[in-house]
Amino acid sequence: MVFRFLLTFTVLALPSVWSVVNAMGDPSRGEAQAMVCAACHGQDGASGIAPNYPNLAGQNEKYLFNQLKMIASGERVLVEMTGQLIGKSEQDLWDLSAYYANLPSKAGASAGNDEELEKAASIYRGGIARKGVAACTACHSPSGKGNSQAGYPSLAGQPVDYTIAQLTKYRESVRKTDESFGGMMRGVAETLTDTEIAILADYIRGLH
């Protein structure tokens, strides 16, 4: 438990340790590539065809690049993305990331009752000490906008179904894209219940 909190704050204190490279994408070049992406993620990058598709608009560039690179290499397996990044260079991925990072993010709204939102806010802002769950704000900021320098993603406004799916995958160690951060997300999610994940996802949807 103590180790998990120390890991979180160590990562916060030394964000440059995992900085891959400085953001270097060209949004104008990325726009042309994003035409095919609109079929699933929407013309505005935030109106996907299904609630399990993430909003890309306003997501930070470094995070998007890292995820696209892992998807392209097969390190992160997403059936929906099969074949979408074939032939793309690293610069192409930076350009695509820059395009979406420069689009305005889309605000969402929480649907939970006051009791659920209060509990979710407590977890998001203070964690769950008895289970060793660190506060989400440590990496994702109080507003849910993440940390662009460290490559921590923006969570605010993400579809509830998508956030539930990702937290569940981390909890079950199906998603392991946090390797460069010492498995931090898996450590945070491993003791979260389905109910806690659901109310957190709803709360995060309404952050702004």
CORVEN-V158573 format. One line per field, one symbol per residue. phi: phi as a letter, one per 30 degrees, with the letter a starting at -180 (. if undefined). burial: b if it has 9 or more other C-alpha atoms within 8 Angstrom, else e. Layout:
phi: ???
burial: ???
//
This chain:
phi: .ddddddedddddbddecddadebdcedddddddedddeccidcibbddbdccddcdidddddeeddddddddjdccbedceidcdiddddedddddddddddddcdbbdcddeddddddddddcbibedcidddddecciedidibdddidddceideedddeddddddddhdcbdcedciieddddddcddeddddddddddecda
burial: eeebbebbbebbeebeeebeeeeebbbebbbebbbebbbbbbbbbbbbbebbbbbbbbbbbbbbbebbbbbbeeebeeeeeeeebeeeeeebbbbbbbbbbbbebbbbebebeeebbebbbbbbbbbbeeebbbbbbbbbbebbbbbbbbbbbbbbbbbbbbbbbbbbbbbbeebbbbeeeebbebbbbbebeeebbbbbbbbbbbbb
//
